[in-house]
């Protein structure tokens, strides 16, 4: 299993409120998952080139695969612990990051 990252623009986040929509959709899947252990949605804590990365932990598959595809998620390295925070899900995932 691998991490997936969705790139969101500053405009999408601040004007369209897309990060709140994504978080709400994730929580809907998370609450219905048979085993939500290690399922988490994380975000970069700072913009880089007017963009933010939002990460799905490996345990999000297969439950969140539709969301990952819908938002254009691609496989990625995990975020760095000191550069991200939990948006929703299992907070213990932070302990698995470097």
N, C-alpha and C positions, 0 to 999 in steps of 0.2 A: 504494500500500500504506500501511497505517496501523498505528499502535500500538494495542494492546488492553490493558485493565486489568481485573484481577480483584480484587475487594475481599474480604479475609478478616478475620474477627473475631479478637480476641485468644483467645477460647475455641476457635475452630477451629484456631488455630495451636498454642497451648500445651497444650490438653487432647486434641485430636483428631489432632494431628500432620499436619494437612492440607498444610502447606507442604512437608514432606518427601515426601509422596505425589505432589504436583504436580511437584516437582523430579524425582523418579524417573520419572514418566510423560513429562515433557518430555525427559529424557535418552534415554529409549527411542526417542522420535520423532527426536530430534536425531542419534543414532547411525545411524539408518536412512535419514536424508534423503539424497537424491542430491547436493544442494548445501547444506551447512549454514553457508556463509559468511553472516555477519551475523545468524544465528539466536541469540537470547539470551533468557533469562528473568531479569528484574531485580526487585528488591524495594526498597520504601521502607526507609530505615534507621531510622525511628522510627514508633511508633504515633501516629495522629491520631484522636482520639475512639474509642480502643480498636479501631482498624482499621488494616490495612496494605494498601497497593496492591502487587500483583504484576503486572508488565508483560511482555507478549510483544512483541518487536521486530517491525517490519514484515515482515522476511524469514521469520518463523515461519509466515506464510500461504503456501500452503494446508496445509502439513504439520501444523500444530498447530490447525487450525480445529475439530476435534472436541473437543480439550481446552479451547479458548477457550469454545466453546458449553457444554460440560459444567459448567465452573466459573462460568458466567454472565458471561463477559468482554464488555466493551463498548468501542467505539472511544474513544480518549483521546489527549490530548496526551502527548508523551514525558515521562518523568520528568526532573527536574533532576539533572544529574550529581553535584552535591555532596550530594544528598539520597537517593541510591540506591546499590545495589551489585549485582554480578552474582551470581545464584544458580547459574546454569549456562549453558553455551553459549559463544559467541564473545565473548571479553573485549574485542575491538576495538570492539564496539558502544559502549562507554563513550566512545570518542573522537568519536563522532558527536553526543553530547549537549552541550547548553549548560550 
